[in-house]
Amino acid sequence: MPTAPKLTEVSVQGLLGRFNHTIKFPPEQEFVIIYGPNGIGKTRFLELISNTFQLKLGRVSRTPFNQVLFTFDGGTRLTVENLAAPANEEQSEYDYTLRLLFEETGGDSIDWVNTKDQNDLRDVPMSRWMRLIDRYTPAHYRGGGKWLDPETGQHLNRAEVIEKYAYLIPSELAPFPQVPEKIREFLQSADVHLIETQRLLTRVNPSRDQSRGEPTDRITVREFSEDFSRRMHEALAQNSRTSQELDRTFPRRLLSAGYPPAAATEEAIRARYNEQSELRDRLAEISLLQGSSDLPLPDKKLDSSQRLVLWTYLDDSERKLATFEDLLRRVQLFRDIVNSRFQFKQLRLNRGGFSFVTDLGQEIPAESLSSGEQHELVLAYDLLFNVAENSLVLIDEPEISLHVAWQQEFLNDIANIANTASLRFIVATHSPQVIHKWRNRAVSLGADN
């Protein structure tokens, strides 16, 4: 699998009509911090980065800027010029002109402008748009010029559906300009995840099978608790499939082996057994297993046949337990972060989701936590469970509702999460407490930069 490109520098000119900002991001660093006074475009800068990588070109064009340049490790560069932005957000979603210049080291450059005549686009009948979208994309028309996106549950307008799924519509049928495939594939290989300031509520849309209705807001911690329950059951199902296959072939593999391998010494068998027992105990803490193996090792010296049976058993157990390792690694860090912050309560995780138990023995649901606790919980869970590995994560104002002591620990948590989930971060903050001891990673975005 090819390595995802790493963003090493991004610079924007004319942001909000006046600011020039540059962020240098050495590829070996897990995170970089940007800070500055209100009104200099930190949030708009993050949105511009996110919308470019997701090819939401209509939203890109509605950000006031002249040019943005992305530089990646290996020397690849992408320049986006805003040649004719819409005067306001109510204007037609096609009234903009962007230029994308893609340059690879030692390769050909691609210079693309969305040159389709805007009047032609407005003249395309709505019925044709609907036929193309419904036939070639997974979006479902819900009426009122809106489509339901099954991947996110969000309602998308025509331009948003096209921005996300344009590459699925054959180019000879598409009545709109399509981003060149090489640019699209490059940007999609570099996943970007934006975490906005409003993160305690989740917008939920009616499902495809429900009658038309308005989106509703649900408490994010409840959504994440249900998501964790689903992940637990998926891990158990995967473990069950692996176990059934190994158990079915165990007798045949045992009989065909004949003799234990040279590595199957008694010391190695007992060491592997103890390691697996410890792993089972950790899995039992979150209700994935029932604890240590019910196959005790004999106290006496093991003969050749016993070593063969036990070595084969331990090989199988290792493969079975491996189905839980990624989930357990994330769960342990999630639990460590939460329990190190919250006072008088401990996180409890099981197949039903997660809740909390106070030092007085009272169980409380996650949605009963304070807003600061919910922010901490939502951010940690989102990063550890919802963001794809090797992604670039953009976090806007992580300090919201967090105690000063929690703010000072935030970037330590980010560094641990980055190593666990293979992530990189750009963090926008107003808080000197978040920056804390990481001044060497901080970039000032001010009128004079």
Helices and strands as residue ranges (DSSP letters): E 7-15, E 19-24, E 31-35, H 42-53, H 57-61, E 67-72, E 77-84, E 97-103, E 110-113, H 118-123, H 126-136, E 140-143, E 146-148, E 155-156, H 158-165, G 166-168, H 181-189, E 192-195, E 201-204, E 216-219, H 220-257, H 266-285, H 304-341, E 345-350, E 353-358, E 363-365, G 366-368, H 371-381, I 382-386, E 392-396, H 404-421, E 424-429, H 432-435, G 439-441, E 442-444
